């Protein structure tokens, strides 16, 4: 089996096949095939997987509110960059105050991640909460464009009472989301040890309290507890562990403050 690199922007041209079994380490987990030639492609982003889980497959509507979703997606981007070693928390205060998000390492080639790094790479490193707020602007629409381009959902526009515009994104090709759900179920219910990608995704589900909504047939207390255990587990190195804790806290606070204001 031969492998050729292919630009991530071209990956929507071909059918996705997930590499499993003994050859999984060779092909890097994800590839696309045309005849006898196999092209290596980037694994779907955490933000893409999270958005698919946050959309109801039939209605195409989000199962999470408009305050939580963009901030959760921003948290997913931050964790993606942390897993790749592109950002970290400056706990020693080497570049200013402690606990700021610092950009470093190899610049990502993915357009969304590259744009995010550009936003974070200003003169003054930001707190995780500020970074999430900055990244969340228009992020939902950007990620929606990607999952539509991948053929996983389609956009449908309409109007309520003939006046108010609406948009929804029902599922088209559910194969990728089914695999994501299967991976999550294996960890959350069957107790399988998660990959870093799946563990990071679970940490986001825990912070947003989405796990019971994603798996409504599983006991709520059980799956919530398991998601929290994974979120707080030792599945990543120290730098990523710090990023996970900071991102989860920032999401919880960002979502809670508007809710408190609205109820007061």
C-alpha positions in Angstrom: 0.0 0.0 0.0 1.5 3.3 -1.1 0.7 6.7 0.5 0.8 10.2 -0.9 0.3 13.4 1.0 -2.7 15.5 -0.2 -3.6 19.1 0.7 -6.3 19.2 3.4 -8.3 21.6 1.3 -8.7 18.9 -1.4 -9.9 16.2 1.0 -13.6 16.6 0.2 -13.1 15.2 -3.3 -12.9 11.6 -2.4 -14.6 9.1 -0.1 -13.2 8.9 3.4 -12.0 5.5 4.7 -10.8 5.1 8.2 -7.7 3.0 8.5 -8.0 0.3 11.1 -6.3 -2.9 12.0 -2.5 -3.6 11.7 -2.0 -1.0 9.0 -3.5 1.9 11.1 -0.1 3.1 12.3 1.2 3.1 8.7 -1.6 5.2 7.2 -1.9 7.6 10.1 -5.5 6.7 10.8 -7.2 8.5 8.0 -6.8 8.3 4.2 -8.7 8.6 0.9 -8.4 6.1 -2.0 -8.7 6.5 -5.7 -8.3 3.2 -7.5 -5.0 1.7 -6.3 -3.6 4.9 -4.9 -4.2 6.0 -1.3 -3.8 9.6 -0.2 -3.1 10.5 3.4 -5.3 13.2 4.8 -5.7 15.1 8.1 -7.9 13.6 10.8 -11.2 15.6 11.3 -10.8 18.4 13.8 -12.2 18.2 17.3 -14.4 21.2 16.4 -15.9 19.3 13.4 -16.7 16.3 15.5 -18.1 18.4 18.3 -20.4 20.3 15.9 -21.7 17.1 14.4 -22.6 15.8 17.8 -24.3 19.1 18.7 -26.6 18.9 15.7 -29.7 16.8 15.7 -29.4 14.5 12.7 -33.1 14.7 11.6 -34.1 18.3 12.5 -30.7 19.8 11.7 -31.0 22.0 14.8 -28.5 22.4 17.5 -29.1 20.6 20.8 -27.1 23.2 22.7 -27.8 26.9 23.1 -26.2 29.6 21.0 -24.1 30.9 23.9 -22.5 27.5 24.6 -21.9 26.2 21.1 -19.5 28.8 19.7 -17.4 28.8 22.9 -17.3 25.0 23.0 -16.1 25.1 19.4 -13.4 27.7 20.4 -12.4 25.4 23.2 -12.1 22.6 20.7 -9.8 24.6 18.6 -7.6 25.5 21.6 -7.3 21.9 22.6 -6.5 20.9 19.0 -3.6 23.4 19.0 -2.5 22.2 22.5 -2.5 18.5 21.4 -0.4 19.6 18.4 2.0 21.5 20.6 1.2 24.8 18.9 -0.1 26.5 22.0 0.5 26.0 25.7 -0.2 27.8 29.0 2.7 29.8 30.3 2.6 28.7 33.9 6.0 30.1 34.6 5.3 33.6 33.4 8.2 33.4 30.9 6.4 35.7 28.4 4.4 37.8 30.8 1.8 37.0 33.4 1.3 33.3 34.4 -1.5 31.3 32.9 -1.6 33.0 29.5 -2.0 31.2 26.2 1.4 31.2 24.4 1.8 30.4 20.7 4.9 28.4 19.5 5.9 25.3 17.7 5.3 24.5 14.0 2.5 26.5 12.4 -0.5 24.3 11.4 -1.3 24.0 7.7 -5.1 23.6 8.2 -6.7 26.9 7.3 -9.0 27.1 10.4 -6.1 26.3 12.8 -3.7 28.7 11.0 -6.2 31.5 11.3 -6.8 30.7 14.9 -3.0 30.8 15.6 -2.9 34.2 13.9 -5.6 35.5 16.2 -3.9 34.2 19.3 -0.4 35.4 18.3 -0.8 39.0 19.2 1.7 41.1 21.2 0.1 40.3 24.6 -0.7 36.6 25.4 -4.3 36.2 26.5 -6.0 34.4 29.3 -7.8 31.2 28.2 -11.2 32.8 28.7 -10.2 35.8 26.5 -8.7 33.4 23.9 -12.0 31.5 23.7 -14.0 34.6 23.3 -11.8 35.8 20.5 -11.8 32.5 18.7 -15.6 32.1 19.1 -16.4 35.0 16.7 -18.0 33.6 13.6 -16.4 30.2 14.4 -19.7 28.3 14.2 -20.3 29.3 10.6 -16.7 28.5 9.6 -17.0 25.0 11.1 -20.5 24.5 9.5 -19.0 25.4 6.1 -16.5 22.6 6.6 -18.9 19.9 7.6 -21.2 20.9 4.7 -18.2 20.7 2.3 -17.3 17.3 3.7 -20.8 16.1 2.8 -21.8 15.2 6.3 -24.7 17.7 6.6 -26.5 20.0 4.2 -27.7 23.6 4.8 -31.5 24.3 4.5 -32.8 27.8 4.6 -36.4 28.8 5.3 -38.6 31.4 7.0 -40.9 31.4 10.0 -44.2 33.1 9.2 -42.7 34.1 5.9 -40.6 36.7 7.7 -37.9 35.4 9.9 -35.0 33.6 8.2 -34.0 30.2 9.6 -31.2 27.7 8.9 -30.8 24.1 9.8 -28.3 21.4 9.0 -29.8 17.9 8.8 -27.4 14.9 8.3 -26.5 13.6 4.8 -23.7 11.2 5.3 -23.7 9.9 8.9 -20.8 7.4 8.5 -18.2 9.7 10.2 -20.5 10.7 13.0 -21.4 7.1 13.6 -17.7 6.2 14.0 -17.2 9.2 16.4 -20.2 8.1 18.5 -18.9 4.5 18.5 -15.5 5.6 19.8 -17.2 7.7 22.5 -19.5 4.9 23.5 -16.6 2.5 23.8 -14.9 4.8 26.3 -17.9 6.2 28.2 -19.9 3.0 28.5 -17.6 0.1 27.8 -14.6 1.5 29.7 -12.1 1.4 26.8 -9.0 3.6 27.2 -9.5 6.7 24.9 -7.1 8.1 22.3 -6.0 11.7 23.0 -8.5 13.0 20.4 -11.4 11.1 21.9 -10.4 12.1 25.4 -10.2 15.7 24.4 -13.7 15.5 22.8 -15.1 13.9 25.9 -13.6 16.7 28.1 -15.5 19.2 25.9 -18.7 17.1 26.3 -18.2 17.2 30.0 -17.6 20.9 30.2 -20.8 21.6 28.1 -22.8 18.9 29.8 -23.5 17.4 26.4 -22.7 13.8 27.1 -26.2 12.8 28.3 -27.7 14.6 25.3 -25.4 12.8 22.9 -26.3 9.4 24.5 -29.8 9.9 25.9 -30.4 6.2 26.3 -27.5 5.8 28.8 -28.0 6.6 32.5 -27.4 10.3 32.9 -25.5 10.1 36.2 -23.3 7.3 34.9 -22.3 8.9 31.7 -21.8 12.3 33.3 -19.5 10.8 36.0 -17.5 8.8 33.4 -17.1 11.9 31.2 -15.8 13.9 34.1 -13.4 11.1 35.0 -12.0 11.1 31.5 -11.8 14.9 31.5 -9.8 14.9 34.7 -7.7 11.8 33.8 -4.0 11.5 33.0 -4.4 10.8 29.3 -2.2 13.6 28.2 1.1 15.2 29.2 1.4 18.1 31.6 1.1 20.9 29.0 -2.0 19.4 27.5 -3.4 18.6 30.9 -3.1 22.3 31.9 -4.7 23.4 28.6 -7.7 21.0 29.2 -8.3 22.3 32.7 -8.0 25.9 31.6 -10.3 25.4 28.5 -12.9 23.6 30.5 -13.0 26.2 33.2 -13.2 29.0 30.7 -16.1 27.3 28.9 -18.0 26.7 32.1 -17.5 30.3 33.2 -18.3 31.8 29.8 -21.5 29.9 29.6 -22.5 30.5 33.2 -22.1 34.3 33.4 -24.7 35.1 30.6 -27.1 32.5 32.1 -26.9 34.2 35.5 -27.4 37.6 34.0 -30.4 36.4 32.0 -32.0 34.9 35.1 -31.5 37.9 37.4 
